Amino acid sequence: MLRFILATEKPSSEGASDREQLAYELRKQRSYTTIYIGVERKYQALIADTEDGKTAWDTLKANFEPSSRARLASLVDDFFSSRFDVNEETIGIYSKKILGKNQQIKEAGFKMPDILVCFQLIRFLPPEYDNLVQILYRIKDEEFTVDNITKQLITESGRIQLKLKDEDRVQSVTDAYIAGGRNPEENRQKQKNTATKSYGSGTVMDPGVRRNRKSS
C-alpha cells in the first residue's frame, strides 16, 4: 500500500502478461480499500469518488493535516503554557517536558532562542525555588544556558527534598521528647492519687505516707 501512496509502484509494462497486469490492479485496489475501511464512516464520503489509493490518501491529508504555521502556533502556545505540577512530576521530569516541547518546535521548522527556553524552565516554579531563580537571573550570559539551568534546578530539587526530610526528622524527635517529658509527671500524679486512696480505705499505705503520719 505504501508504495502506491508514495508513487513508487511502477505500472505494469506494455508487454506484461495478463497475470502480471491483474496482480498490479489487485494491489492498487487493495491500497485504496485499506484506506477506505480504515477511516471512520463519516469521512469515507471524502474519498468515495475515487478508487486510487494515492488520491484517497492525499485527500484525507489535505483535510486533516494542519498547516505548518497552524501547527507551529499550537506548539509554541503549548510550550509557554506549561506549568510545573509539584503533585504530579519532579523538577527533572518537568525539565525534560520543556525540552521535549522545544524539540517539537524545532522539528516544526522554528529555532526557539535558548534564552526563552531558560526563562520557561524557571518561569512557573514553586516558592521554594525563589532564591535560586533570583540567583539565576544574575548569572553571566555565558552561564545562562539550558544545560546549566537544568543542572541547577535538579541540584536545588535535591537540596529541598533533603531539607524537608531533615525537618520531618527533627519534628519527630521533638514530638517524642515532649511526649516522654509528660509521662513521668503523669505517672507520679497517678502514684500520689493511688496512695491517698489506699490510706483512706484502710489498705496498705505508701511508706512515705506512714512515716509522715507517725511523726505527727
Secondary structure by P-SEA (a helix, b strand, c coil): cccccccccccccccccaaaaaaaaaaaaaaaaaaaaaccccccccccccccaaaaaaaaaaaccccaaaaaaaaaaaaaacccccccccaaaaaaaaaaaaaaaaaacccccaaaaaaaacccccccaaaaaaaaaccccccccaaaaaaaaaaaaaaaaaaaaaaaaaaaaaaaaaaaaaaaaaaaaaaaaaaaaaaaacccccaaaaaaaaac
